[in-house]
Amino acid sequence: MTLQQLEYILALERNRHFAKAAIDCDVTQPTLSAMIQKLESELEVKLFDRNRGGIQPTPIGKKVIAQASIVLREASKITDLIAEEQDSLHGNLRIAILPTIAPFLLPRLGQSLFKALPKVSFEISERKTSQCLSGLMDNEIDVAIIASKAKTEGLDDTLLYYEEFFGYVSEQEPLYNSPTIRSTEVDGSRLWLLDEGHCFRDQLVRFCQLKSFINKSRNYTNGSLSTFMHMVESGAGMTFIPELALDRLSPEQSKLVRPFTIPKPTREIRLCYREDFVRKRILGEIERMLRASVPKSMHELKTGQQLV
């Protein structure tokens, strides 16, 4: 049994397709298939069912795959420990970030992150909160930028900054004529919101007490903030935008922004990682640069702001 074979069965579990798993591992399909078969012969168990319905792990295969994930995660710590001991900032870093944070935070970093850490190879992906947390636990990613505290055992987090929510209101909406928005004035039937599972949506639904938010006339699956903003600009309804979006707006777009009255809904942006993550120096550098990329006024919770 080799670590390489364990990597192959994890790739096959992720892709459920031999050709895709082979591409993922940068080997030929016959090589990957042969190595997995060799492992099955050595263990004297069948790890995957191969049938017309697709590739599925067997019951014992699921247990072996789960253990393989642990083994590979622990093995990867050896090189990380050496790099940390040598005070070296190099290697690969896999970062996941929420889709409601990435478009506004990453451009503020520009090329500074890559210039400051030239020997680090970054892999950046957008994921929902639940996918970030499961990715950390499954060792698919190293760190995640999320908008809530990590309440999963084995994970830890560090506060980066606070971010206020603002209304983005069409000129056709009654609220457009108000300088501020009260949460009780938000009409769920006129609101564009992300799908369930996005904490951005969940936090604002709770804050505005939209207990029976059903909007069949405006059902938009897999929508994005930018799409909803364009809908508002065309004269349809309202949506919410995060604070970092404000400085990217044109003068005409800024006319559609409405702040909330006190209490102002605000979220915590946090850097999340596994408790046993050993690359403390690179973690510290990432944290420092992320905090430096936003205004210092966002480092503290202001009077009148309320966490959601």
C-alpha positions as CSV (number, residue, x, y, z in Angstrom):
1,M,0.0,0.0,0.0
2,T,1.4,3.4,-1.0
3,L,0.3,7.0,-0.4
4,Q,-0.1,7.3,-4.1
5,Q,-2.7,4.6,-4.2
6,L,-4.6,6.3,-1.4
7,E,-4.5,9.5,-3.5
8,Y,-6.0,7.6,-6.4
9,I,-8.9,6.2,-4.5
10,L,-9.7,9.6,-3.1
11,A,-9.6,11.1,-6.6
12,L,-12.0,8.3,-7.8
13,E,-14.3,9.0,-4.9
14,R,-14.4,12.7,-5.8
15,N,-14.9,12.3,-9.5
16,R,-16.8,9.0,-9.7
17,H,-15.2,8.6,-13.1
18,F,-11.9,6.9,-14.0
19,A,-10.9,9.3,-16.8
20,K,-11.6,12.4,-14.7
21,A,-9.8,10.9,-11.7
22,A,-6.8,10.2,-13.8
23,I,-6.7,13.8,-15.1
24,D,-7.0,14.9,-11.5
25,C,-4.0,12.8,-10.6
26,D,-2.1,13.7,-13.8
27,V,-1.7,10.0,-14.8
28,T,-3.1,7.8,-17.5
29,Q,-6.4,6.1,-16.9
30,P,-4.9,2.6,-17.3
31,T,-2.3,3.5,-14.6
32,L,-4.9,4.7,-12.2
33,S,-7.1,1.8,-12.7
34,A,-4.3,-0.7,-12.4
35,M,-3.0,0.8,-9.1
36,I,-6.5,0.8,-7.6
37,Q,-7.0,-2.8,-8.6
38,K,-3.6,-3.7,-7.1
39,L,-4.7,-2.1,-3.8
40,E,-7.9,-4.0,-3.8
41,S,-6.0,-7.2,-4.4
42,E,-3.6,-6.4,-1.6
43,L,-6.5,-5.6,0.8
44,E,-8.6,-8.5,-0.5
45,V,-11.7,-6.3,-0.6
46,K,-13.6,-4.5,-3.3
47,L,-13.4,-0.7,-2.8
48,F,-15.6,0.4,-5.7
49,D,-18.6,-1.0,-7.5
50,R,-18.2,-0.6,-11.2
51,N,-21.5,-0.8,-13.1
52,R,-23.6,0.9,-15.7
53,G,-25.1,3.2,-13.0
54,G,-21.7,4.7,-12.3
55,I,-18.9,4.1,-9.9
56,Q,-19.8,3.9,-6.2
57,P,-17.7,3.0,-3.2
58,T,-18.7,-0.2,-1.4
59,P,-19.5,-0.1,2.3
60,I,-16.0,-1.2,3.2
61,G,-14.7,1.2,0.5
62,K,-16.3,4.2,2.2
63,K,-14.4,3.3,5.5
64,V,-11.1,2.8,3.7
65,I,-11.5,6.1,1.8
66,A,-12.3,7.9,5.1
67,Q,-9.2,6.5,6.7
68,A,-7.1,7.2,3.6
69,S,-8.1,10.9,3.8
70,I,-6.8,11.0,7.4
71,V,-3.6,9.2,6.5
72,L,-2.8,11.6,3.6
73,R,-3.6,14.6,5.7
74,E,-1.3,13.5,8.5
75,A,1.4,12.6,5.9
76,S,1.3,16.1,4.4
77,K,2.1,17.6,7.8
78,I,5.7,16.2,7.5
79,T,6.7,18.6,4.7
80,D,4.7,21.4,6.4
81,L,6.5,20.9,9.7
82,I,9.9,21.0,7.9
83,A,8.9,24.2,6.1
84,E,7.7,25.8,9.3
85,E,10.9,24.8,11.1
86,Q,13.0,26.3,8.4
87,D,10.9,29.5,8.6
88,S,10.1,29.1,4.9
89,L,7.2,30.6,3.0
90,H,6.8,28.3,0.1
91,G,4.6,25.4,-1.1
92,N,1.0,25.2,-2.1
93,L,-1.9,26.9,-0.3
94,R,-5.5,26.1,-1.2
95,I,-7.9,28.9,-0.3
96,A,-11.7,28.8,-0.4
97,I,-13.8,32.0,-0.2
98,L,-17.5,32.8,-0.1
99,P,-19.0,34.0,-3.4
100,T,-20.4,37.1,-1.5
101,I,-16.9,38.0,-0.4
102,A,-14.5,37.1,-3.3
103,P,-15.6,39.7,-5.9
104,F,-15.1,42.6,-3.5
105,L,-12.1,41.4,-1.3
106,L,-9.8,39.8,-3.9
107,P,-9.5,42.8,-6.2
108,R,-8.4,44.9,-3.2
109,L,-5.5,42.5,-2.7
110,G,-4.5,42.8,-6.4
111,Q,-1.1,41.3,-7.0
112,S,0.2,42.2,-3.5
113,L,-0.5,38.7,-2.1
114,F,1.4,37.0,-4.9
115,K,4.3,39.4,-4.7
116,A,4.6,39.1,-0.9
117,L,4.6,35.3,-1.2
118,P,6.3,34.6,-4.5
119,K,7.2,31.0,-3.6
120,V,3.7,30.1,-2.6
121,S,1.4,28.5,-5.3
122,F,-2.2,29.6,-4.6
123,E,-5.3,27.6,-5.5
124,I,-8.4,29.8,-5.0
125,S,-12.0,28.6,-5.3
126,E,-15.4,30.0,-4.4
127,R,-17.6,27.8,-2.1
128,K,-20.6,28.1,0.2
129,T,-20.0,28.1,3.9
130,S,-20.9,24.4,4.3
131,Q,-18.6,23.5,1.4
132,C,-15.8,25.5,3.0
133,L,-16.2,23.7,6.3
134,S,-16.4,20.2,4.8
135,G,-13.5,21.0,2.5
136,L,-11.3,21.9,5.5
137,M,-12.3,18.7,7.3
138,D,-11.7,16.6,4.2
139,N,-8.3,18.2,3.6
140,E,-9.5,19.5,0.2
141,I,-8.5,23.1,1.2
142,D,-6.1,24.6,3.7
143,V,-7.9,27.8,4.7
144,A,-11.3,29.4,4.1
145,I,-12.6,33.0,4.3
146,I,-16.1,32.8,5.6
147,A,-18.7,35.1,7.3
148,S,-19.4,33.3,10.6
149,K,-17.6,31.6,13.4
150,A,-16.5,28.0,12.8
151,K,-18.6,25.9,15.1
152,T,-17.3,22.6,13.7
153,E,-15.1,20.5,16.1
154,G,-11.5,20.4,14.9
155,L,-11.7,23.9,13.2
156,D,-10.6,27.3,14.4
157,D,-10.9,30.8,13.1
158,T,-9.5,34.3,13.4
159,L,-11.5,37.5,13.0
160,L,-10.4,39.6,10.0
161,Y,-12.9,42.5,9.9
162,Y,-16.5,43.5,10.2
163,E,-18.7,44.3,7.2
164,E,-22.0,46.2,7.1
165,F,-24.9,45.4,4.8
166,F,-26.6,48.0,2.7
167,G,-29.8,48.0,0.7
168,Y,-29.6,48.4,-3.1
169,V,-33.0,49.8,-4.2
170,S,-34.5,50.4,-7.6
171,E,-35.8,53.8,-8.5
172,Q,-39.3,52.2,-8.9
173,E,-39.4,51.1,-5.2
174,P,-41.1,53.1,-2.5
175,L,-38.0,52.7,-0.3
176,Y,-36.0,54.6,-2.9
177,N,-37.5,57.8,-1.6
178,S,-36.3,57.1,2.0
179,P,-32.8,58.0,3.0
180,T,-32.5,54.9,5.2
181,I,-34.1,51.5,5.5
182,R,-35.8,49.9,8.5
183,S,-35.7,46.2,8.6
184,T,-39.5,46.0,9.1
185,E,-40.0,48.0,5.8
186,V,-38.3,45.3,3.6
187,D,-40.9,43.6,1.4
188,G,-39.9,40.0,0.8
189,S,-42.0,39.9,-2.4
190,R,-39.9,42.7,-3.9
191,L,-36.5,41.2,-2.9
192,W,-33.8,39.5,-4.8
193,L,-32.0,37.0,-2.6
194,L,-29.4,34.2,-3.1
195,D,-30.4,30.6,-2.8
196,E,-30.7,28.9,0.6
197,G,-27.4,27.7,2.0
198,H,-25.7,31.1,1.5
199,C,-25.1,32.6,4.9
200,F,-25.5,36.1,3.2
201,R,-29.1,35.2,2.6
202,D,-29.7,33.4,5.9
203,Q,-28.3,36.3,8.0
204,L,-30.4,39.0,6.3
205,V,-33.6,36.9,6.3
206,R,-33.2,36.5,10.1
207,F,-32.4,40.2,10.6
208,C,-35.4,41.4,8.5
209,Q,-37.6,38.8,10.1
210,L,-38.7,37.5,6.7
211,K,-40.1,34.3,8.3
212,S,-42.3,33.5,5.4
213,F,-40.1,34.6,2.5
214,I,-41.6,33.0,-0.5
215,N,-41.1,34.9,-3.8
216,K,-42.3,32.6,-6.6
217,S,-42.7,35.6,-9.0
218,R,-38.9,36.3,-8.6
219,N,-37.5,32.9,-8.2
220,Y,-34.0,32.9,-9.7
221,T,-31.9,29.8,-9.0
222,N,-28.2,30.1,-8.6
223,G,-28.3,33.8,-8.9
224,S,-25.3,36.1,-8.0
225,L,-25.1,39.5,-6.4
226,S,-23.9,41.1,-9.6
227,T,-27.0,39.7,-11.5
228,F,-29.3,41.0,-8.8
229,M,-27.7,44.4,-8.8
230,H,-28.3,44.6,-12.6
231,M,-31.9,43.6,-12.1
232,V,-32.3,46.4,-9.5
233,E,-30.6,48.9,-11.9
234,S,-33.1,47.9,-14.6
235,G,-36.0,48.9,-12.3
236,A,-36.9,45.7,-10.6
237,G,-37.1,45.4,-6.8
238,M,-34.2,45.5,-4.4
239,T,-31.4,43.5,-3.0
240,F,-28.6,43.7,-0.4
241,I,-24.9,44.4,-1.0
242,P,-21.8,44.2,1.4
243,E,-19.8,47.2,2.4
244,L,-16.8,46.4,0.3
245,A,-19.0,46.7,-2.8
246,L,-19.6,50.4,-2.3
247,D,-16.2,51.7,-3.6
248,R,-16.7,49.8,-6.8
249,L,-20.0,51.5,-7.7
250,S,-20.3,54.2,-10.3
251,P,-22.0,57.6,-9.2
252,E,-25.2,56.4,-10.8
253,Q,-25.1,53.1,-9.0
254,S,-24.3,54.8,-5.7
255,K,-27.7,56.6,-5.9
256,L,-29.4,53.3,-5.3
257,V,-27.6,52.5,-2.0
258,R,-29.6,52.9,1.2
259,P,-28.1,52.3,4.6
260,F,-30.1,50.6,7.4
261,T,-31.2,52.6,10.4
262,I,-29.8,51.5,13.8
263,P,-29.2,48.6,14.4
264,K,-27.2,48.2,11.2
265,P,-26.8,44.6,10.1
266,T,-23.2,43.6,10.1
267,R,-21.3,40.3,9.5
268,E,-17.9,39.0,10.8
269,I,-15.4,38.0,8.1
270,R,-13.2,35.2,9.5
271,L,-10.2,33.2,8.3
272,C,-10.9,29.6,9.1
273,Y,-8.5,26.6,9.3
274,R,-8.0,23.3,11.0
275,E,-6.8,23.3,14.6
276,D,-3.9,21.1,13.6
277,F,-2.8,23.3,10.7
278,V,1.0,23.6,11.2
279,R,2.0,26.4,8.8
280,K,1.5,29.2,11.3
281,R,3.8,31.7,9.7
282,I,2.1,31.6,6.3
283,L,-1.3,31.7,8.1
284,G,-0.1,34.9,9.9
285,E,1.0,36.5,6.6
286,I,-2.3,35.7,5.0
287,E,-4.2,37.2,7.9
288,R,-2.1,40.3,8.0
289,M,-2.5,41.0,4.3
290,L,-6.3,40.4,4.3
291,R,-6.8,42.8,7.2
292,A,-4.5,45.4,5.6
293,S,-6.6,45.2,2.4
294,V,-9.7,46.7,4.0
295,P,-10.2,50.1,5.7
296,K,-9.0,50.2,9.3
297,S,-12.5,51.4,10.2
298,M,-13.7,47.9,9.4
299,H,-11.4,46.3,12.0
300,E,-13.7,47.2,14.9
301,L,-17.4,46.8,15.4
302,K,-18.9,50.3,15.3
303,T,-21.6,51.8,17.6
304,G,-25.0,51.1,16.0
305,Q,-23.9,47.9,14.2
306,Q,-25.4,44.6,15.1
307,L,-24.0,41.2,14.2
308,V,-26.3,39.0,12.2
